[in-house]
Amino acid sequence: MKRLWTLGLLMGVSCGKSSSDPAPAPPPPAAPEPGREDGFEKLGPPKAGEWLAHFKEDGQTFEQYVSGCANRKSLERPVFYIQPLGEAGARYAKTLDLMRDYAEAFFNVKAKVCDPIPMFENGYVPQRQQYNSTMIIGQLTERAPKDALVYIGITEHDLFSRGLNFVFGEGNLRDRTGVYSLRRYATPDPVHFNRRALKLMAHEVGHILSIHHCIYYKCVMQGANSLDEDDRHPMHLCPIDLRKLEWNTGFDRAERYRRLRDLYAAAGMSAEADWVAGRLPAR
């Protein structure tokens, strides 16, 4: 059975509860490893309209992750591929290069930006003037390199999935593929645009690597019910999800934080650079 993850606004979709219904408080977060992590903010009860006000999620412990992980870095699948679709290669050239560098630092993998390929026009639905993300993933799956840990398409076109007015992206865990649109992330601020693009990639690829939504901490793996909510989420992983990724791809935490600090600083993301610097051991 395929497992699909979508990120989008659930407009016109029944969520079982209205935003005015009281949402259950999340369970107590698991404690970080003593002496290894600090500076993380735990979640309180969700506010009306937020993801956890609509969806009751059980969370995922480290032990549950290890026992159920369906996609792990290996000698056979060590590479992260970013596939520009249509005009995205030219339109987002600098952002795609940044996404590649971020993938290497964030996930501890070798990453490549592939040569652009034409958009899959059989996924276009004229009545909606959008592309069906599920159909595009099916096309990408057929092209995925054998050594791909992750193979994601990036487009400038608007996407939708069944039952949703639009989605920012969709991923297929089993086939290690995903497609993501940067169209609705447009903003006059290039730093903020890049922040959104990097956060989208980190969140969605986290799902492809079997990490569920975080319900314990403010974390890049939180679910988002709107772009505004997504903008409020941090770029970092919480201690629980950091440990999952560490187990999956293998990295030295201090070295990973150094690489991220330097990348954030070079990209003009000073707040993120300062936060990461605060996680580094004192010399």
N, C-alpha and C positions, 0 to 999 in steps of 0.2 A: 504493500500500500504506500502510495506517495504521500509525503507530508509537505504541504505548501504553507509558506509564510507570506502574508501580505502586510504592507504598511500603507495605510491610506485613511481617508476620512470615511466613517461609516454613516454617510448621509442616507436617510430613508431606509435604513436597515434595522430591523427589530433586534434589540440587544437583550431582550428578556426583562430588563429593568429600565426604567426611565432614569434620567440624570438626577431626579429629585429623590429617588429611593435611596435609603441609607445603604452604603456599601459596607461590607464586613471589613473590620480592621485587619491588615495583613498579620500573619503569624510573626512571632518574635524572630528577628534575624539571627542567623547563626553567628557566633562570635568569630572575629578574625583571629588569625594565629597570633598568639602573644608575642609582642616584641617585633612583629614584622610589618604591620600596617596600622596607620592611624589617619585621621583627617577625613574620614568618610562620614557622610551624613545619612542617618537612617530615615526611612520614610514614615510619615505619619498617615492618618486616615486620608483617603483621596478626597479632593474637592469635586463639587458638582461639575460634570462635563469631562472630567479626566478619564483616562483609560480604565483605571481600576474602579471607577465609579460605575462603569458599564459592564466590566468583565471580572468575574471572580476567577482568579488564577491561583493555583496551588504553590507555585514557585518550584524551584529545582535545587536540591542540595548538591554538594560536590559528589557525594556518594551515588546519588541518582544519576548524575551526569556520567560518571565513569561507567556505571553498569549499562547505560543506554546509549552511549555515544555511537553514532552511525557513521561518522566521518572524521578520521584522524590523520594528521600528517604522517607520512611514511616515506620510505625510500622510493616506492613506486609512485606516490602522489605527493610531491613536495612543492608544487608550483602554483602560484596565484595568478590567474590570467584575467586581464581586463580587456574586454572586447568593445571598441567603439562601434556603434551602429549608425549608418547614414552619415549625416553631417556632424555628428557629435565629436568625431575625431578632430575636425578643424575648429569647431565652435568652442570646445572645452579642452583644447590641447594642453594648456598649462595646468588646468585642474586635474586632468588625467595623469599627467606626470607626477603631480603632488599625491594623488591617490595611490599611485604605484609605490612611491617612497613611503607613504603612510602604511600601506599594507605590509611592507617589509619590516618597518619598525614596530607596528602594533601587533602583528600576528607572528613575527619571526619566521617569515617565509621568503623565498625568492619570488619576486613579482615581475610581471611583464605586461606592457601595453601592446596589444596585438595591432596589426595593420587593420584599418577600418574595413568593414564590409557593408554592403547595402542593407538598408532596413528590410525586414521581412514583410513585404506588402500584403501577403495573404493574411496577416494579422490585423489589417486595417478594417475598421467598421465605419463606412461612410455616414450612416445614420447618427453615429455618436461623434464622429470626427476624432476618434481615439483608436489606439492599438490595444488588442487583447493580449495582456501580459502572459497569460497561460499558454496561448498559441506560440508566442515568441520563445518562451522557455523550451517548448517542444522542439523548435527549430535549433535553438542553441545546443540542446542536449546532443543532437546528432553531430555537432561540430566540436564538441569538447575534447581537448587533447587528452591522451591517455594518462599523462603524468599530472593532470590538473587536480589539485586539492580543491580548488574553487575556480569556476569559470563564470564570470558575470558580464552581461551586456550593459552598456550605458547608452542611453538615447536622449535626444532633445525633444522627443514627441511625448504627448500625453498618453497615459496608460489607464486601462481599467481592467477589472477582474469581475467575474460573475457575482452579481449581487451588490457591487460597489460602484458608486458614481465615478470614482477614480482611485488609483493607487499610486504611491510613490515608487513601489516596486513589489516584486514577488520572487520568492526563492523556492527551489525544489531541493530538499535535503538529500533525497535518495540519489539524484543525478548530479548533485554538487553544482548546480547552475542557478543563475538568477538574472533578472533584468530589472534595471532601475532607471527612472527618468529624473533628470535634473530640471525639467521645465518649470515646475511649480516652486523651485527653490530660488528662482531669479530674484535678485535684489541689487540695488545700485552699489552696495558695499561688497567689493570683491573678497575681502577677508571673511565676511559673514557668509557669503556664498560658498566659499571653500570649506568653512567650518561645517555647514550643512551637508555638503557633499561627503566629507570625511566621516561625519557622524552616521549618515545613511549607510555608507559602506561598512563601517565597523559593526553597526547594529545588525544589518541583514546578513553579513557574512558570519557573524556570531551565530545566527540561527542555522545557517548552512553547516556550521560546525557543531550543531546539536545543542547550543545553549538556548534555554528558554527565556521568556521575559523575566526580568528581575522585579520582585515585589518587596524586597527587603531594604534596599539602599537607593539613594539617588545614583543612577548608573546609566551608562549608554545603552544598556539592554532593557530599560524600561519601555513599556508600550506607550504609544502616543496616539491620542484621538484627534489631534489637530496639529498643524504646523506650529502654532503658538506653544502648545504643550511640548512639542519636540524641541523647540528652541530653548526651553527652560531646562532640558536635561543636560547633564555634563557629558564630556567626551570620554571620560575615563570609565574603566570597569570597576565594580565594587570588589571587595576582597574575595567574595565567594566566586564571582565569575572570573576574576583574575587567576585564581587557583585552577579553575577549569581549563582556561586557555594555556596556562603554564604546563599542565599535564598533557594537553593535546599537542602543542607545537614545540614545547621545550625552549625555555629561555632563561637567562639570568635576569632577575628582576631589576637590579640596579642598571645593568647595561641597557635593558629595554627602556627604562625611564630616561637614561641619558640620551638615547637616540630620539625619543619623543620630545624631550626638552629642546634639543637642537632644532628639530623639525618645526615645532611650534614657534620658536623664536624667529626662525628664518621666514616663516609664513605670516608673521605679524600677529600671532595669537598669543599675546603676552600673558593674559590671565591663565591660559592653559600651560604655558611654559613655566610660570611661577608655581602653579599647583604641582606639576610633575617634579620640579626642582625640590619642593618640600618633601617629597617622598624618598629622595636620595639620602644615603647615609652621610653623616658629617665626616669630613676628612680631617 
